[in-house]
Amino acid sequence: MKPLPLGVRVAAGLAATALEQARKLPQQLAGLPLTVVSEAMQLSMRVQQHVTELAIKGDDVLSGLRPAEEEPEWATFDEDETPVTTSQEPLADDPWEEEERAIAEVPRFLPAYDDLSIAQLRARLRNLGAAQLEELLRYEKAHEARPEFIGMLNRRIATVKAQS
């Protein structure tokens, strides 16, 4: 027996699928509002994700066009009433000493320091004493030397010393 043409077989399969779906329709109607809401929320999340990705790309492009702030205004503590001038540590006379400081280990009391954002670090600084803060400052100056981190650490050290 010769097989039927492809178009006829596809049409018969489509009709059978439509009939099966029609039989399931009464059961699916009960869950339809939930399905619609769920799909709308998924679409909303996808749109938000795309907008965020575009904003990140925009930030990357624009960051090269304007210089970074020396000391962002949001990197301060509530206790900071007057700005504290930052003091530079004198350079060591011995080049070996300078190298040893540069390769110093991450402070043991804050092992994830290098992975912290400035906001995360700020939240942890309230629990540290002046000696620990000064150790963090030395580490920051020897490694990344990020102005906003250095400024925040200097202000916190001054605040802690003023309170004690």
Solvent accessible surface area in square Angstrom, and as a share of the most:
residue,aa,sasa,rsa
1,M,239,1.07
2,K,174,0.74
3,P,101,0.64
4,L,110,0.55
5,P,87,0.55
6,L,119,0.59
7,G,53,0.51
8,V,76,0.44
9,R,123,0.45
10,V,91,0.52
11,A,58,0.45
12,A,62,0.48
13,G,39,0.37
14,L,123,0.61
15,A,65,0.51
16,A,52,0.41
17,T,68,0.39
18,A,58,0.45
19,L,97,0.48
20,E,93,0.42
21,Q,83,0.37
22,A,60,0.47
23,R,170,0.62
24,K,96,0.41
25,L,92,0.46
26,P,94,0.59
27,Q,144,0.64
28,Q,90,0.40
29,L,97,0.48
30,A,91,0.71
31,G,34,0.33
32,L,87,0.43
33,P,88,0.55
34,L,136,0.68
35,T,65,0.38
36,V,87,0.50
37,V,81,0.46
38,S,47,0.30
39,E,105,0.47
40,A,58,0.45
41,M,122,0.54
42,Q,93,0.41
43,L,105,0.52
44,S,53,0.34
45,M,128,0.57
46,R,122,0.44
47,V,79,0.46
48,Q,108,0.48
49,Q,112,0.50
50,H,106,0.47
51,V,91,0.52
52,T,73,0.43
53,E,84,0.38
54,L,120,0.60
55,A,56,0.43
56,I,97,0.49
57,K,134,0.57
58,G,29,0.28
59,D,93,0.48
60,D,99,0.51
61,V,104,0.60
62,L,96,0.48
63,S,74,0.48
64,G,70,0.67
65,L,140,0.70
66,R,175,0.64
67,P,126,0.79
68,A,94,0.73
69,E,113,0.51
70,E,135,0.60
71,E,88,0.40
72,P,11,0.07
73,E,154,0.69
74,W,141,0.50
75,A,0,0.00
76,T,48,0.28
77,F,4,0.02
78,D,121,0.63
79,E,65,0.29
80,D,34,0.17
81,E,159,0.71
82,T,98,0.57
83,P,127,0.80
84,V,64,0.37
85,T,126,0.73
86,T,63,0.37
87,S,83,0.54
88,Q,153,0.68
89,E,57,0.26
90,P,117,0.74
91,L,148,0.74
92,A,29,0.22
93,D,148,0.77
94,D,64,0.33
95,P,99,0.62
96,W,176,0.62
97,E,87,0.39
98,E,60,0.27
99,E,88,0.39
100,E,115,0.52
101,R,78,0.28
102,A,40,0.31
103,I,127,0.64
104,A,45,0.35
105,E,140,0.63
106,V,45,0.26
107,P,3,0.02
108,R,207,0.76
109,F,63,0.26
110,L,18,0.09
111,P,104,0.66
112,A,52,0.41
113,Y,0,0.00
114,D,69,0.36
115,D,123,0.64
116,L,18,0.09
117,S,56,0.36
118,I,17,0.08
119,A,66,0.51
120,Q,85,0.38
121,L,0,0.00
122,R,67,0.25
123,A,69,0.53
124,R,102,0.37
125,L,0,0.00
126,R,107,0.39
127,N,128,0.66
128,L,24,0.12
129,G,35,0.33
130,A,28,0.22
131,A,76,0.59
132,Q,61,0.27
133,L,0,0.00
134,E,51,0.23
135,E,61,0.28
136,L,0,0.00
137,L,16,0.08
138,R,110,0.40
139,Y,13,0.05
140,E,1,0.00
141,K,45,0.19
142,A,28,0.22
143,H,71,0.32
144,E,103,0.46
145,A,50,0.39
146,R,51,0.19
147,P,64,0.41
148,E,43,0.19
149,F,8,0.03
150,I,26,0.13
151,G,2,0.02
152,M,0,0.00
153,L,0,0.00
154,N,17,0.08
155,R,12,0.04
156,R,14,0.05
157,I,15,0.08
158,A,29,0.22
159,T,14,0.08
160,V,26,0.15
161,K,109,0.46
162,A,88,0.68
163,Q,117,0.52
164,S,124,0.80
